[in-house]
Amino acid sequence: MLTLRRSAFHRFSPAQTFRRQSTYQAPDPPHSQQPNLHRNFYKTFARPLAKTFLIAVATYQVLYLSWLKLESIEVKHDKEAEMRSLKGELEGLTGKKGSGS
């Protein structure tokens, strides 16, 4: 198979191939004359928009996780305060004054 390719390739000399080429150039298609506004916009602004979007998402996630952590701390303090209140109420009802452990 390789020998067939070589023989087909060397069938014409380079001089013959240049003589067969014409100098006619086809006109450019009409769509290439007008700039594609969408393509130019995204070519120019795609990376900055992507970076801005990713920074915004990262900032949102950091703020959301921080708020979630602060809220869980607040709930924990509220529950501890409620437990202390109920423990004091229980001690008042039973009449015991126990050590606070």
CNS distance restraints for C-alpha pairs under 8 A (distance, minus, plus):
assign (resid   1 and name CA) (resid   5 and name CA) 6.55 0.50 0.50
assign (resid   2 and name CA) (resid   6 and name CA) 6.38 0.50 0.50
assign (resid   3 and name CA) (resid   7 and name CA) 6.14 0.50 0.50
assign (resid   4 and name CA) (resid   8 and name CA) 6.07 0.50 0.50
assign (resid   5 and name CA) (resid   9 and name CA) 5.95 0.50 0.50
assign (resid   6 and name CA) (resid  10 and name CA) 6.15 0.50 0.50
assign (resid   7 and name CA) (resid  11 and name CA) 6.11 0.50 0.50
assign (resid  12 and name CA) (resid  16 and name CA) 6.20 0.50 0.50
assign (resid  12 and name CA) (resid  17 and name CA) 6.85 0.50 0.50
assign (resid  13 and name CA) (resid  17 and name CA) 6.67 0.50 0.50
assign (resid  14 and name CA) (resid  18 and name CA) 6.37 0.50 0.50
assign (resid  15 and name CA) (resid  19 and name CA) 6.39 0.50 0.50
assign (resid  16 and name CA) (resid  20 and name CA) 6.42 0.50 0.50
assign (resid  17 and name CA) (resid  21 and name CA) 6.68 0.50 0.50
assign (resid  28 and name CA) (resid  32 and name CA) 6.67 0.50 0.50
assign (resid  28 and name CA) (resid  33 and name CA) 7.42 0.50 0.50
assign (resid  29 and name CA) (resid  33 and name CA) 7.28 0.50 0.50
assign (resid  30 and name CA) (resid  34 and name CA) 7.27 0.50 0.50
assign (resid  31 and name CA) (resid  35 and name CA) 7.87 0.50 0.50
assign (resid  35 and name CA) (resid  40 and name CA) 7.64 0.50 0.50
assign (resid  36 and name CA) (resid  40 and name CA) 6.21 0.50 0.50
assign (resid  37 and name CA) (resid  41 and name CA) 6.03 0.50 0.50
assign (resid  38 and name CA) (resid  42 and name CA) 6.23 0.50 0.50
assign (resid  39 and name CA) (resid  43 and name CA) 5.85 0.50 0.50
assign (resid  40 and name CA) (resid  44 and name CA) 6.07 0.50 0.50
assign (resid  41 and name CA) (resid  45 and name CA) 5.91 0.50 0.50
assign (resid  41 and name CA) (resid  46 and name CA) 7.64 0.50 0.50
assign (resid  42 and name CA) (resid  46 and name CA) 4.73 0.50 0.50
assign (resid  45 and name CA) (resid  49 and name CA) 5.95 0.50 0.50
assign (resid  46 and name CA) (resid  50 and name CA) 6.02 0.50 0.50
assign (resid  47 and name CA) (resid  51 and name CA) 6.07 0.50 0.50
assign (resid  48 and name CA) (resid  52 and name CA) 6.04 0.50 0.50
assign (resid  49 and name CA) (resid  53 and name CA) 6.04 0.50 0.50
assign (resid  50 and name CA) (resid  54 and name CA) 6.11 0.50 0.50
assign (resid  51 and name CA) (resid  55 and name CA) 6.07 0.50 0.50
assign (resid  52 and name CA) (resid  56 and name CA) 6.06 0.50 0.50
assign (resid  53 and name CA) (resid  57 and name CA) 6.18 0.50 0.50
assign (resid  54 and name CA) (resid  58 and name CA) 6.07 0.50 0.50
assign (resid  55 and name CA) (resid  59 and name CA) 6.02 0.50 0.50
assign (resid  56 and name CA) (resid  60 and name CA) 6.09 0.50 0.50
assign (resid  57 and name CA) (resid  61 and name CA) 6.16 0.50 0.50
assign (resid  58 and name CA) (resid  62 and name CA) 6.20 0.50 0.50
assign (resid  59 and name CA) (resid  63 and name CA) 6.15 0.50 0.50
assign (resid  60 and name CA) (resid  64 and name CA) 5.93 0.50 0.50
assign (resid  61 and name CA) (resid  65 and name CA) 6.03 0.50 0.50
assign (resid  62 and name CA) (resid  66 and name CA) 6.07 0.50 0.50
assign (resid  63 and name CA) (resid  67 and name CA) 6.06 0.50 0.50
assign (resid  64 and name CA) (resid  68 and name CA) 6.07 0.50 0.50
assign (resid  65 and name CA) (resid  69 and name CA) 6.13 0.50 0.50
assign (resid  66 and name CA) (resid  70 and name CA) 6.21 0.50 0.50
assign (resid  67 and name CA) (resid  71 and name CA) 6.01 0.50 0.50
assign (resid  68 and name CA) (resid  72 and name CA) 6.16 0.50 0.50
assign (resid  69 and name CA) (resid  73 and name CA) 6.27 0.50 0.50
assign (resid  70 and name CA) (resid  74 and name CA) 6.18 0.50 0.50
assign (resid  71 and name CA) (resid  75 and name CA) 6.14 0.50 0.50
assign (resid  72 and name CA) (resid  76 and name CA) 6.08 0.50 0.50
assign (resid  73 and name CA) (resid  77 and name CA) 6.25 0.50 0.50
assign (resid  74 and name CA) (resid  78 and name CA) 6.15 0.50 0.50
assign (resid  75 and name CA) (resid  79 and name CA) 6.10 0.50 0.50
assign (resid  76 and name CA) (resid  80 and name CA) 6.16 0.50 0.50
assign (resid  77 and name CA) (resid  81 and name CA) 6.08 0.50 0.50
assign (resid  78 and name CA) (resid  82 and name CA) 6.13 0.50 0.50
assign (resid  79 and name CA) (resid  83 and name CA) 6.07 0.50 0.50
assign (resid  80 and name CA) (resid  84 and name CA) 6.16 0.50 0.50
assign (resid  81 and name CA) (resid  85 and name CA) 6.13 0.50 0.50
assign (resid  82 and name CA) (resid  86 and name CA) 6.10 0.50 0.50
assign (resid  83 and name CA) (resid  87 and name CA) 5.93 0.50 0.50
assign (resid  84 and name CA) (resid  88 and name CA) 6.11 0.50 0.50
assign (resid  85 and name CA) (resid  89 and name CA) 6.17 0.50 0.50
assign (resid  86 and name CA) (resid  90 and name CA) 6.00 0.50 0.50
assign (resid  87 and name CA) (resid  91 and name CA) 6.17 0.50 0.50
assign (resid  88 and name CA) (resid  92 and name CA) 6.13 0.50 0.50
assign (resid  89 and name CA) (resid  93 and name CA) 6.26 0.50 0.50
assign (resid  90 and name CA) (resid  94 and name CA) 6.17 0.50 0.50
assign (resid  91 and name CA) (resid  95 and name CA) 5.64 0.50 0.50
assign (resid  91 and name CA) (resid  96 and name CA) 5.23 0.50 0.50
assign (resid  91 and name CA) (resid  97 and name CA) 6.26 0.50 0.50
assign (resid  91 and name CA) (resid  98 and name CA) 7.64 0.50 0.50
assign (resid  92 and name CA) (resid  96 and name CA) 6.94 0.50 0.50
